[in-house]
Amino acid sequence: MPGRRDAGSRPWPLDPLDPLSVDEELRASLEDLAVQVAVEAGRLVRDGRPAAVDVHRTKSTDLDVVTLMDTRSETLVRERLDAARPDDGVLGEEEGVTGGSSGLTWVVDPIDGTVNYLYDLPAYAVSLAVVLGDPTRPGAWSPVAGAVVAPRTGEVFSARAGGGARVRGADGEGEPVRLRVGDAQDLAGVLLATGFAYDREVRVGQARVVADLLPRVRDVRRMGAAALDLCHVAAGRVDAYYEVGTHAWDVAAGMLLVTEAGGVVSGLGAQDPPSEAMVVAGGPAAHATVRAEVERLLAGR
């Protein structure tokens, strides 16, 4: 019988595609740590945003509020993780990869939805997940535990592999509510979320896809934060989501929330892993339908 795993120890082999190879007690403690650190970072970015921001200056200088708060948030997360789990690696949007020896890597988006944050729209989040394997390579990693915090609404979404997904209010102090994906069975009933690239040329192709889908689905939502889109899939608030151009830090926590809420997450092909090329998520029926439609449209069929 394997012994209890402490930070940095590896008493039995870890399978990067099997998060259940990490024992349940550790998975639960990792989820708790993800919630604790993400809530603290969320308070920092919410309370540290100036009341007046020049929205026409976006990540242009080191004094830009978005760049500054992204960096401050990630620095806080790294400091807290280093204190609690010094042998784990960290992959952050702002500061890249720091190696570790435990087989676990924390994947950090210090502010997901930075344009919303810039404009003081509430749809932004801090996303934090711990994964097995190499999160820089699609298909080479799997999430073990994670949390997504929406600072303006106070919602805290969290999950651990094999332990379900839940949401709490009041910055995590509220009672947990278990999450379950929706059960839309056909395309006409799907409330569909998506996102668009910052590259204007890429948006031309994305517009063609969404223009084809729009008359055939219930409606389309574009919220501007991939982590929250995935949380909303997990909560049944939208039926499916797809997007090109996301990174591991955008989706690591959210994809665990979706799968633990009974949903499916993939790349463009049914067997493809989620990647920068494509992420599709939804309840089983909605996922299958939307994935096939998006694949067809991108192939020009």
HUBELLIN-V833398 format. One record per backbone hydrogen bond with DSSP energy under -1.0 kcal/mol. NH is the residue of the N-H (numbers start at 0). CO is the residue of the C=O. If there is no record, write none. Layout:
# HUBELLIN-V833398
<<NH:CO> <NH:CO>>
This chain:
# HUBELLIN-V833398
<<8:5> <17:14> <20:17> <21:18> <26:22> <27:23> <28:24> <29:25> <30:26> <31:27> <32:28> <33:29> <34:30> <35:31> <36:32> <37:33> <38:34> <39:35> <40:36> <41:37> <42:38> <43:39> <44:40> <45:41> <46:42> <47:43> <54:52> <56:53> <63:60> <67:63> <68:64> <69:65> <70:66> <71:67> <72:68> <73:69> <74:70> <75:71> <76:72> <77:73> <78:74> <79:75> <80:76> <81:77> <82:78> <83:79> <84:80> <87:84> <88:103> <89:97> <90:105> <91:95> <92:107> <95:91> <97:89> <100:86> <101:86> <104:130> <105:88> <106:128> <107:90> <108:126> <111:124> <116:112> <117:113> <118:114> <119:116> <120:115> <123:121> <124:111> <125:148> <126:108> <127:146> <128:106> <129:144> <130:104> <131:141> <133:139> <136:133> <139:136> <141:131> <143:129> <144:129> <145:158> <146:127> <147:156> <148:125> <149:154> <153:149> <155:167> <156:147> <157:165> <158:145> <159:163> <160:143> <162:159> <165:157> <166:176> <167:155> <170:153> <172:169> <173:168> <176:166> <178:164> <180:260> <188:185> <189:186> <191:218> <192:239> <193:220> <202:198> <205:201> <206:202> <207:203> <208:204> <209:205> <210:206> <211:207> <212:208> <213:209> <215:212> <217:189> <218:189> <220:191> <228:224> <229:225> <230:226> <231:227> <232:228> <233:229> <234:230> <235:232> <236:231> <237:231> <238:190> <239:190> <240:280> <241:192> <242:278> <244:275> <249:246> <250:246> <251:247> <254:250> <255:251> <256:252> <257:253> <258:254> <259:255> <260:256> <261:258> <262:257> <263:281> <265:279> <266:271> <271:268> <274:277> <278:242> <279:265> <280:240> <281:263> <282:238> <286:282> <287:283> <288:284> <289:285> <290:286> <291:287> <292:288> <293:289> <294:290> <295:291> <296:292> <297:293> <298:294> <299:296> <300:295>>
